[in-house]
Each structure stands twice: as structure tokens, then as C-alpha cells.
């Protein structure tokens, strides 16, 4: 199927890109463009060529379905196409609307003239995948808009509307009216006025003080980009555009591109990009599964989670009825929501009217009867089965048929919660993360009886409220918390064995986590983990006890909320300060347990914490709790501050090499502190390591 249509309109040839949804520059389309130019050159009647896409996109760039396949670089590759267009003997005019990004913009830069709709979206976003524009973008853009603007666009990858370039040589005209007619008219003008073939490669990229500018830029970008090599390579490539002839600059760009393609950081970013797209695919719930209409939402519980959850829906323009037990709690909840909007207004992120309009969508209530008509209810009350039971029994009574009944529980058995109703097929877990109005992750917990359309509705709704939704089966802690418990446990054990609070956090933060495990425990509140541990000790009497962590909690040190945990905190300040009190407790506990502290390396800290995640992740995958390893990675990238440049725990393990992970784990089994069998590699991990395959291999 041809994805580029060739047509002649008077003496103007038109090549229309047609590879929906965004005219990704796949092999067929690239061939089509070259063929079109060849046809135009061969036809004496044709005097100029218009290259045009759809309203939605001139071209969004590379065809992502070709990523990782040889097709992506097969001839004519994008570079060849751009050069072909640029060296056409007949003027080529790019007519741009919608997305004009990455390879799409590079293609436009190869054209001799460019006209665009004011709101066309212009970007070179390759840096977000750890790459740089590899088809001349770093060489041509600075020649048109200057080094400074070009560096900003290429290093940030941000999208700029075309109208912002009005008056710059990037666009010859910004078109308010019909693009196609304007393009043909522009091409006719080029022909009738005998305008020259303007090749961007022939221009000079200028900067009044290149040495100073690039030194400064390298320093600032280097400091900001810390763990990412691509931004600095972008700067180097733009520098080449200013200081070298075009062909030499292209060589610099090419080498940098090839180099970046092979970096673990780019592999991780590309993995995250594709993994995000996969999360919404559910094997037995086809994408055309009908969904239920969600026009209104009820939230029960106006505490930490209920308020944050409500804000998501208000932001999306969906009315929320917030139900609390007592007026006081209700007032507190409404005030908390109001405060968030006031903060946004103060920071200039929202107008006062807009904030008022959002608040007007909120109906505070003290009665469940007000939920009789809502399409979805999310329960966020205390984490106690008895409380959940009474809430779900009431919901079963008052809610209309077809309403979805969701729980935000983080640890309780969703199937049991569903059993409190006569409609377990309508019950689902929607596990938000705190602060719920900010965190991207939403674990969608699929109960044994959850109906497929309920699941499909939840996944669609997640998109509406801009969350990354990952499906999890029912188990203790679901995907994220079940794994984090193992990671925290290792951190706590190493604290007993000889590492310090500061060493553990620093090692993990150096690895790239936003926050070390002990600072994270202080933020989340030690009492939560303690309650979970107490329950687990009961359920599993053989479990190794976290004596030190328990002791810290017994002292009432729950973290930030009590001003002290593994660190101490000054009132009103979240800075974690070293606390000699904690060192004392650590010494006491070690003495009690008869532990002779040993020196623990930073490498051991990282390996034990991260491989604990990996092993539990493999187990979760094997049990079918997660659909795929990449879903687990998305949970960790969007909900737990796992370093994005490492691609998530499962991807990271594959980068290290699964056999190496297994070997490292086997070396840990010597530890006398360890739960027997704890470091036994999960069956799936062992199997994949032996087969030499990745987790998601078929
Ligand atoms: P919270 O204690 O801040 O809020 C609970 C609210 O529910 C209170 O305002 C209480 O008055 C209200 N409430 C209790 N019983 C009620 C009833 N029968 N009807 C109406 N309102 C009632 O608790 P938080 O932290 O918001 O947690 C709520 C739920 O969310 C729990 O299931 C928890 O496990 C879960 N969760 C908590 C997270 C967190 O980081 N705090 C993260 C993810 C889930």
C-alpha cells in the first residue's frame, strides 16, 4: 500500500503523506516521497512540488512500529530522503499542519520553502529517547533559527507552536486559512517569480561568540543532564553546525547518533516509551471492549487519599460527590482541595475563575444517599476490613445498577471486599499513590470476578485523568508495595548488619533513585510499614524480624509526621538530618542481636536492594499478578522514583544480565541474617537466566 499519494495540480505536483495516525516515516512512506520527487523531476510540466500531510500531522517523525527493526534504517533511510528532497531541481514546499516533529521536522528542513498553520506543533524530541535528531536536524535547525534557539529546542525536546516562529526563517509564511490552497498558491508564486532553490545546508549557522556560548551551554546542560549523555551530545552537534562545514557537521551528528543508540540510557528511555504504550493492552480484554460511561464520581473519605483522588476528576471536569462521616472531616477534606487550587492560582498556574469552576464541580456530603446516581464510586476510608465491609455493603444498597464500585485499598484483599456486595463483577481496585493528584501511577486491581468492561472502563478513565495505569492481580501489596517491602527489608537488614542510615540512602540515591529507602520510609510514615510487619509476623512466625525498624517505631519515631524517624526533622522542614539518637539505637540493637557490624560496600547495598525488587518482580510475573515485566517497570518508574535512565528494575536486571543477577543473589545466601530461601532466585528468573532470554521473551 502506498503511503504517499502523488498528484499534479496545474504545474504543481503534490505529494500527500498518508500513513495514519501521524504520518510516521516508515519505509513505505520514505519510498513514496522519493518516488514522488522522481516523478515530479521527470515531468516537464511540473515546476514545483508541495509536500503536505494531514490536519493531524505533517509527520510525527520515525514510525515507531519500525523501531528496533532493520526497516528503520533501510534505504531510503530518512537522511537519504531529506537529502533527496533538498537536492531536487524543482522547488519543494513543505505545507505543515499538526505535528511536525523529529524526522518530520527534519524532512521539512530539507524542503526549500516551509509554510505552516499557526498551531502546528514543532519539535525535535529525540533527546527524550536519549538520542539526537539524526537526519540533519542538529545541522539545519541552527542554520535557520540560530545556535541558541536551536540548542534550546534540541536539548529540551519541547514542542513549540509554529506561530512563535513568525518572522523567523524557519517558516516563509504562517497560514491562517486553508493550508492546501495556500501551499499551491505559494508554490505558484515561487515558480512565477522564479524564486531560488533555498537549501538550508548552504546557510551559515551564526553566533556572535561561539566559544563563550558553547562553553557556557556545555556547563549548564552538563550539570542538568547528569545521568544522561544525550543532551551534551546535542550541544556538541549544534556546535559543529556553527564551527564546521555542513558535511563535516553531518558526520559529527551521525557519529553521535550511532553512539547514543548504544547507550544504556537510551535503551532505558526507549524501553520506558514502549512500555508505557503496552500497559493499556490486556490479553483477554480487546481494545474494542465496550466501556461504561463515567459522567460523575463519588469519593468516600476526605482524608489524604480521598482529597487527592477527587482533584483528579475535578481537573478533568468530572463532578465529584465527596462523602465523609462527620461535618468536621468533610470540612477538612473540602479545605484541603480548596488549598490545592488556591496554591495553583497563587503560582499563576490557574486563573481564579478556573479554580472556582473546579470547586463548583465538588459536592460535599454526609450521606451515602447522594451516591445513588453516580457512575463510579472510589472508596478511600480507613484501611480496616471491617470499615471497608460496612462501606461496600452500603454502596451495594444505594448505588444504581451498573455503577462501578472501586476501592483504593493498598493492602487488603480486593476479592473479599467485592464479596461484601451482590455485584462483585462491578468491583475493582483503583490504587492511587500519594499525593494522588500528582503521582502518575494508578494500579488497576483486577479482582477474580471483575467484569471485562469494568476493567476496560478503568483503563480508559485513567487516560482521562492522565495516569499511567498498570493492571495488577490481587495479592498482598499488589505489584508496587509487594516489591518495595522486599527492598525496604534489605535496607533495614543492612542497617543492622553494619551500614549506616546515611550510607544506605546515599548509595541508593547515587544509583539514581529519587530518594533512598530510609528517607522514603520517613516520608511514607514508619507506622504504615510497622503495621504491615506486625501482621506479617503473625501470619508467618518464622519470618526474620526487623528488630531495628520495629524499635524505631516503638519509640514513636514514625518519620516526618512525628518530626523523627531514621532522621530528625526541624519543625516545618523536610530536610532529613542526621540523628545521633538513631546511631545509639542502632548500636544497641546490634549488641542485642549479637551482630558484629561489618563494612558493607555501596555495591552490596545497591545489589541487595535492587535485586530484592527484581526477584519479587519475577515471582509476581510468574504468578500472573503482572501481565508483563515492562508493566512492573512502569510501576517503578512512575510510582517509586526508580531512575528512568535505568529503565525500571526488570529492564535493569536484563541490562546487567540475568545470569549475573542470579550469581550475585547466590552469593548473598551465605548471610546468616537472611530468611532461609530469601535469595533463592524465583523460578522464572532462574529459567530466563538459563535460557539466556529476557523476562518478556515468548
Ligand atoms: P486517612 O486517614 O487520611 O483518610 C481516611 C478518611 O476516611 C478519614 O477522613 C475518615 O474520616 C474517612 N472515613 C473513615 N470511615 C468512613 C466512612 N465509613 N465513611 C466516610 N468516610 C470515612 O487515610 P488515607 O491515607 O487517605 O487512606 C485511605 C485509603 O487509601 C486506605 O485504604 C489506604 O490504605 C489507602 N491508601 C493510602 C495511601 C497513602 O499513602 N496514604 C496510598 C494508597 C492507598
Boltz pocket constraint, residues with backbone or C-beta under 6 A from the ligand:
constraints:
  - pocket:
      binder: B
      contacts: [[A, 300], [A, 301], [A, 302], [A, 303], [A, 304], [A, 305], [A, 306], [A, 323], [A, 324], [A, 325], [A, 329], [A, 379], [A, 380], [A, 381], [A, 382], [A, 383], [A, 384], [A, 387], [A, 391], [A, 408], [A, 409], [A, 410], [A, 411], [A, 431], [A, 432], [A, 433], [A, 434], [A, 524]]
      max_distance: 6.0
